């Protein structure tokens, strides 16, 4: 299959170039030229399939022109080594727990798929993987690529704007993982990475790629857990809505990809914190990037989400279709804390601040159409990754999983970096 740039449908490349380059030369994001439609027979038996069996069929439909059946099976087995349970919370409301992987965040799925696919496609030379992170991407990519031969990972993150546990998950590994602590915000880190991909001096000297959700190898596999969650819902005549905590909007775009393949999802809720450029757009305003603002749900502190253009591309750049399928909501820190307290008090379930934002969006959406929907909100990270916020909000002591405790005992290894592209370029040329 070919992949086109969101900036130019006529700019098309094969799978290897789309994955290894990550970003098109015109700064567009790559998209599959065709989205396969799955059969009614597949959906009829979906609830009888395991997570991996679902993965074999979905990844097979998307990649069978470029990968062998054995490679597809190997990719899926490596990606889906852990579960994504659907947990009932309240009547017709379910939490999809995506934090049972090695770094306890949803990005483990995409990072493991991406690292394995890159190792299959790269046949010579060393890759430099550049990653901008506002939190969980850095930890997932670092752990997904740690120790992979022929790959060096360089992670840029905003100083003082990720949680301590998130930071330690990618700054304590060493080896082929380097961390740069940038004096700026996430959008500054993302802009530096994008400029590096387009820099002719750097591209003559090295092979650069990305493991952010701008890369199709990070983005596409995230559609798998939407199929899995839908298959585990109780059978009902009610419509299905998914609420997605959104920052760079790759996760939401992956859900829409699943819907475009035929998964019967009636509506999506794009739930954000006060970095609300997309909810504003969905509610009728022009899309206008803004400087990001710091919140307690820091992984969503994004003011210029790259995957917005994927959202449009999935609907053929028809804005009315996008606005019809996706509803936008945003919430303050205090509203987020109130939701965390209410759910803990009423159900004893502990949400992280990102899941709480999605829960709020789902509740507000379902309130407008009572009795019509089954709702799923994505719980994208273990509450322990935001221990300080959760403990302060809920006034309790949170027991950390052993995997998180281990990171706290390790020594941080990062380098300070000015918010200056030339400084970053020189660092890459000397490394």
QUIRA-V857648 format. One record per pair of residues at least 12 apart in sequence whose C-alpha atoms are under 6 Angstrom apart, sorted by the first residue. I is the first residue (numbers start at 1). J is the second residue. If there is no record, write none. Layout:
i=I j=J
i=I j=J
This chain:
i=2 j=14
i=2 j=33
i=3 j=30
i=3 j=31
i=3 j=32
i=3 j=33
i=4 j=30
i=4 j=31
i=4 j=33
i=5 j=28
i=5 j=29
i=5 j=30
i=6 j=28
i=6 j=29
i=7 j=28
i=20 j=209
i=21 j=209
i=22 j=209
i=22 j=210
i=22 j=215
i=36 j=261
i=37 j=261
i=37 j=262
i=38 j=261
i=38 j=262
i=46 j=231
i=47 j=231
i=55 j=76
i=79 j=109
i=79 j=112
i=79 j=113
i=82 j=101
i=84 j=97
i=84 j=98
i=85 j=97
i=92 j=374
i=93 j=375
i=93 j=376
i=94 j=376
i=95 j=376
i=95 j=377
i=95 j=378
i=96 j=378
i=96 j=379
i=97 j=379
i=98 j=380
i=99 j=381
i=99 j=382
i=103 j=140
i=104 j=381
i=104 j=382
i=105 j=380
i=105 j=381
i=106 j=380
i=107 j=140
i=108 j=140
i=110 j=218
i=110 j=221
i=110 j=222
i=111 j=140
i=111 j=141
i=111 j=144
i=111 j=218
i=112 j=144
i=114 j=217
i=114 j=218
i=115 j=145
i=126 j=150
i=126 j=151
i=127 j=151
i=127 j=207
i=128 j=151
i=128 j=152
i=128 j=153
i=128 j=208
i=129 j=153
i=129 j=208
i=129 j=209
i=129 j=210
i=130 j=154
i=130 j=210
i=131 j=155
i=131 j=210
i=131 j=211
i=131 j=212
i=132 j=155
i=132 j=156
i=132 j=157
i=132 j=189
i=132 j=190
i=133 j=157
i=134 j=186
i=134 j=299
i=135 j=162
i=135 j=166
i=135 j=299
i=138 j=170
i=139 j=169
i=139 j=170
i=142 j=170
i=152 j=176
i=153 j=177
i=154 j=178
i=154 j=179
i=155 j=179
i=155 j=180
i=156 j=180
i=156 j=189
i=157 j=181
i=157 j=182
i=158 j=181
i=158 j=182
i=158 j=184
i=158 j=185
i=158 j=186
i=159 j=181
i=159 j=182
i=159 j=183
i=165 j=385
i=168 j=407
i=171 j=412
i=171 j=413
i=171 j=414
i=172 j=410
i=172 j=411
i=172 j=412
i=172 j=413
i=179 j=414
i=180 j=414
i=180 j=415
i=180 j=416
i=180 j=417
i=181 j=415
i=181 j=416
i=181 j=417
i=182 j=417
i=182 j=418
i=182 j=419
i=183 j=418
i=183 j=419
i=184 j=419
i=192 j=421
i=213 j=250
i=222 j=254
i=223 j=254
i=223 j=255
i=223 j=258
i=238 j=372
i=238 j=373
i=239 j=373
i=240 j=265
i=240 j=266
i=240 j=373
i=240 j=374
i=240 j=375
i=241 j=265
i=241 j=266
i=241 j=267
i=241 j=268
i=241 j=375
i=242 j=268
i=242 j=375
i=242 j=376
i=242 j=377
i=243 j=268
i=243 j=269
i=243 j=358
i=243 j=362
i=243 j=377
i=244 j=270
i=244 j=271
i=244 j=358
i=244 j=378
i=245 j=271
i=245 j=272
i=245 j=354
i=245 j=358
i=246 j=271
i=246 j=272
i=246 j=300
i=247 j=300
i=247 j=302
i=248 j=305
i=248 j=306
i=248 j=307
i=249 j=307
i=250 j=307
i=253 j=311
i=267 j=325
i=267 j=326
i=268 j=326
i=269 j=326
i=269 j=327
i=269 j=328
i=270 j=327
i=270 j=328
i=271 j=329
i=271 j=330
i=271 j=358
i=271 j=361
i=272 j=330
i=273 j=330
i=273 j=331
i=273 j=332
i=274 j=330
i=274 j=331
i=274 j=332
i=275 j=303
i=279 j=328
i=279 j=329
i=282 j=323
i=282 j=328
i=289 j=303
i=289 j=304
i=290 j=303
i=291 j=303
i=297 j=353
i=297 j=354
i=329 j=361
i=336 j=356
i=336 j=357
i=340 j=356
i=341 j=394
i=352 j=383
i=355 j=379
i=358 j=377
i=359 j=377
i=384 j=400
